[in-house]
Amino acid sequence: MSWKATSGGNTYSGAAAYLRLLFSWIGLFIAIYILIGVFFNTSPPHLPKAAFNLAAVHSWVQYLISIFFWPLSLWHPLFSVAQWPAGSGH
């Protein structure tokens, strides 16, 4: 698999294309997004324990998923299955 990036008439491939992307505006956005996810999810109850068993691996997978999907934690639906909105008659 070969990476290719074009910008301003230059063509980069391989590691050069990866580094070009990493130090572009897209790379900066991705880095900031991941850093926010890490700091948003690293309070003590959220950080998994460093152990080598299936439960620890499961916890680390959940932690990595929470880093990449942290914007979903900002979404608060109007109602859920357990609670209807006020004034709905239920």
Rosetta blueprint (number, residue, H / E / L):
1 M L
2 S L
3 W L
4 K E
5 A E
6 T E
7 S E
8 G L
9 G L
10 N E
11 T E
12 Y E
13 S E
14 G L
15 A H
16 A H
17 A H
18 Y H
19 L H
20 R H
21 L H
22 L H
23 F L
24 S L
25 W H
26 I H
27 G H
28 L H
29 F H
30 I H
31 A H
32 I H
33 Y H
34 I H
35 L H
36 I H
37 G H
38 V H
39 F H
40 F H
41 N L
42 T L
43 S L
44 P L
45 P L
46 H L
47 L L
48 P L
49 K L
50 A L
51 A L
52 F L
53 N L
54 L H
55 A H
56 A H
57 V H
58 H H
59 S H
60 W H
61 V H
62 Q H
63 Y H
64 L H
65 I H
66 S H
67 I H
68 F H
69 F L
70 W H
71 P H
72 L H
73 S H
74 L H
75 W L
76 H L
77 P L
78 L L
79 F L
80 S L
81 V L
82 A L
83 Q L
84 W L
85 P L
86 A L
87 G L
88 S L
89 G L
90 H L
